[in-house]
Amino acid sequence: MAKQEKLFTLKAKNGTYTTSAGEEKPNYVKCGVVLKGEYGPYIMFDKTFNPAGIETDPGRNGIFISMFKDDDQNNGTPTPPRSPQQQRVTPTGDPEDDLAF
């Protein structure tokens, strides 16, 4: 099998965040890559990517996936830190999640 060449990183827009300068920017979630194969390009999605978790406008039942060339590690879009309400911690100091088990 020949070496696979990565052509694009696939990302889905999932909401926005505000920079320290007060500028609102889109938040992207990496969901896979486009690779160059022997018979043409193909997509490899991350196993953990769940399209149902992407924010959409009311009434829309599809999502857009964008393709980015890898200019740098984050394609010029910084990954924002999680906000305090997303980093909930239990009284014992353990991270809390919304899983029902």
N, C-alpha and C positions, 0 to 999 in steps of 0.2 A: 504494500500500500504506500503510495507516494505521500510526502509530507503535505499537510493541509495548510493553506495560507489563509489567514484571517483577513477578510475584506472590510467588514463593518462590525460595530458593536450595536446591538439592538437595545433601545430604551423606550420605556413608556412614560409619558408625563403623568405624574401623580400629585396634583396640587401645586401649591406655590410656597415659597418661604420669603422672609424679609431679611435682607442683609443688614449688617450693623450700620450701614449708611442710610437705611430706610428704603432701599430699593426692593421692589417685589420681583422675584425671579421664579421660573418654573423649576420644580423638583423632578428629576428623572430617576427612574428605577431601572437598573440593568436587567434585561430579561433574556438575553442570548447573544448569539453572534451569527454572522453570515460567513461561511467558509468557501474557499475555492476548491472544488473537487475535480477529479479526473474527467467527469462528464458535465461539469458546469457548477455554478454556485448552489449552495444549499444552506438551510437554516438549522441551527442547533439551539433549541430553547433550554434555559436553565430549568432543571426539574422542580425547583422550589418556586418558580414564577407562577402566580395565580392571577389570571386576568380579571377574575371576579372582585379582586381587592383594589382595582384601579378606580379612582374617582371619575365619574362621568356626569354630564349634564342630564337633568331629568328628561326622561323619554328616550334617551339614547341607549342602545343596547350593544354597542360595539366600542372598541377602543382603537386608537392609532398607535402604531409602533414606528418609531423613527430610527433611521440608520445613521450612525455617526462614524466618520473616519477617525482613527485614533491618532489625534495630533499630540495629545498628552494623556496622562492617566485618567482625568475626569472630563476630557473633551472641552475644557474651558468652563465647565459648569461645576462649581464646588458642591459637594454634598453637604447640606446644612446639618448642624448638630440637631439631635432630637430635642424637642421642646420639653420642659419639665413635666407637663401633663402626660407626655408619652413615656416618660421614664419613671413610672410609679414603682415605689419600693414598699415592701411590707414592713411591719414593725420590727421584724427580725433582721431587716437589712437585705432580704432577698428580692430580686426583681419580681414584679407582679405581672402576670399576663391574663388574658381574657379566655384562656382555654378552660373548657368545662370538665376537666378531669383531674 
